[in-house]
């Protein structure tokens, strides 16, 4: 468990840095472009690439590739693992090139499908096509970067892959502030920055791949049997592990039919929910997958059950109060982070409303990500696949039903409700080979929820007292941070008083990780 905590701490720190830079990046985009046709066009054009990035960098490739690669490395040795990785590199490269070429030729059709509401506006539709084509090379770099990440993680190197998003965010920030002004249409500079960021994201991982001997070209074997095994797992994984990202993209498609700015509102709300989700859940899941896969290969099922149960309880212990905090301070957080420059009061209000309905599903997004990791470590693909299909279908139905009555709020609510249904399905059908105590997880989550509800009301009262109208930006920001700090202190203090097992576990892990 010490190794798990240590690696999770490393990833969490680097992910935190990346997420802070990501928030700064989005705040600058909001300040420079506001809520406009340009911002909507960029977010729609960027959404498919963002989906692929999240699929491969934060889930799909790791879930499908890492268990097979780890098994090959453990049982057949380094040279066989290199052969398999090189074969998969060739497959991903070919697939990426074909997709990029198809995207260039069929961009108008693709944009009509993913943003039907843009077709009526020739400027927005044309701009979206241009941005989409500029960012197409980024897709190839995502695929290869994700492969490098999977290999490095399998060798226990979690730090360098976690630094890559930091580099990407820094590049996009640079282009947003400086380079975009050179272009007649500034948002084009932003799209160029995305592609350049993708190149550098890959470049920083290459030296470490060389050091591991992974770039020594082995006996060429394009159709390695283990590659087919990975592909066979990867395709259903795209449904099982990525339902949340797919549903957000679907909600954006529906939002393209609504008023200008609707696509941007969903994007910014999603970014705020992604902060705790990626910081804690993805960090734990990234470290868990290689460990669980190795234990599954060695038949250590009791250790898997204990390790996974503790991980789930800790993640819920952190994400449930984070959800309460987002609900309590929704509008103030949005105003503090994005309410500058071209991002007006109406944009703050609309984004904050989206954030409320999306935050309601944070616990479910967290649960799905963790339980999918368990299923795939055990080579169980069917249940997550069914869960993903069910979640996506529910989201399509709810989006269709809610868009007329609730508008954009109905779209993000659909995403949350669908995720809840998907999580419950995964939770009920946990494989019987691992003896995971469901009741213990429920008790732990309910304890965190009870304390988080109290914290919610106290933070609301603190916000009403500290965040007075007409205060300067400095004091407003200080008040927001004060409310967040107050909520954290209350939550941790009560857990200390009641000697909660999750806090004891967290303390023990932190002490062990330092030793």
Buried (B, 14 or more C-beta within 10 A) or exposed (E): BEEBBBBBBBBBBBBBBBBBBBBBBBBBBBBBBBBBBBBBBBBBBBBBBBBBBBBBBBBBBBBBBBBBBBBBBBEEEEEBBBBBBBBBBBBBBEBBBEBBEEBEEEBBEBBBEBBEBBEEBEEBBBBBBBBBBBBBBBBBBBBBBBBBBBBBBBBEBBBBBBBBBBBBBBBBBBBBBEBBEEBEBBBBBBBBBBBBBBBBBBEBBBEBBEEBEBBEEBEEBEEBEBBEBBBEBBBBBBBBBBBBBBBBBBBBBBBBEBBBBBBBBBBBBBBBBBBBBBBBBBBBBBBBBBBBBBBBBEEBBEBBBBBBBBBBBBBBBBBBBBBBBBBBBBBBBBBBBBBBEBBEEEBBBBBBBBBBBBBBBBBBBBBBBBBBBBBBBBBBBEBBBBBBBBBBEBBBEBBEEBBEEBBBBBBBBBBBBBBBBBBBBBBEBBBEEBEBEEEBBEEBBEBBBEBBBEBBEBBBEBBEEBBEEEEEEEBBBBBBEBBBEBBBEBBBEBBEEEEBBBBEBBEEBEEBBEE
